[in-house]
């Protein structure tokens, strides 16, 4: 949650930053794009406190970015699903990923052959898309649900060491717990 309530603004960057300028929100969205839908898994994979995850999920729901769907009656538990508004945020997070792969950690750069943290392939044609927003294999624009990700061994080890769910293959159209 923002520390202060910003004044209403006509600026679209200022309006979107009200929600997306929060690291916790971005980490939760990352998990949802990876197909992780349940509270416990989101909390474990992000390392956020349960209170923070709960507050941010409520905020995302209030903003129309996610919907809750019950999967258990006693006690009531919910899956969290991206709405069309939430799915439209894919390009924002994908752009952040691409920027970070290019510029985020220049000291770790191993040249043009360096391993990407997540290597994405286009679902339609199977082409490795690298850091592109248009598939170099078929020319199709890359959107939510059009990519399948394969984490590097280093990223999979890092995530496992933090107690998160193992990353084998990430498919935003799939459901994991």
Buried (B, 14 or more C-beta within 10 A) or exposed (E): EEEEEEEEEEEEEEEEBBBBEBEBBBBBBBBBBBBBBBBEBBBBBBEBEEEBBEBBBEBBBEBEBBBBEEEEEEEEEBBBBBBEEBBEBBBEBBEBBBEEBEEEEEEEEEEEEEEBBBBBBBBEEEBBBEEBEEBEBEEBEBBBBBBBBBBBEEBBEBBEEEEBBEBEEBBBEEEBE
